[in-house]
Amino acid sequence: MSTALSLAMLVSLALIGGAFYLWRRPGYRRQAVLMLVAAAVALFNVAIWTLPDGEGRSPVGQLATGQ
């Protein structure tokens, strides 16, 4: 699971970098915005899996302990 989360973080960073590159090119603004949206979705998914709840348990932590 940690490999998938690491890949999601790397992909989101690559999408953000590509979006900034495309933003400067004329005619590619829509693709740049879509890349930013895709990066936001990936980052949100990583946050859902890693951030703990009110009791201090995260979903990825529960997978590691087998609960």
Secondary structure as GFF3:
##gff-version 3
##sequence-region A 1 67
A	DSSP	alpha_helix	2	23	.	.	.	ID=ss1
A	DSSP	alpha_helix	29	50	.	.	.	ID=ss2
A	DSSP	alpha_helix	59	65	.	.	.	ID=ss3
###
